[in-house]
Amino acid sequence: KVDSKITNLRTDMDSQFVKLRAEMSDQFGKVYTMFGTAQVELNKTLFKFGSLYFTMMFAVLSIERWWR
């Protein structure tokens, strides 16, 4: 009788562990997707910033050369 109770307990624990693992996997998947999206947006912003910086430096150097 005790063995059957322990077996039932083990089965319940296994099923709860599988359920918890699936939920955690789903949550981590959402987090990874969120960080992936944030990384893409960061790359776009950095590219825009770099382009703006290059254009501004080119303009400053062009004006300085023209002014002489």
Secondary structure, DSSP 8 states (H G I E B T S, - for coil): -HHHHHHHHHHHHHHHHHHHHHHHHHHHHHHHHHHHHHHHHHHHHHHHHHHHHHHHHHHHHHHHHHH-
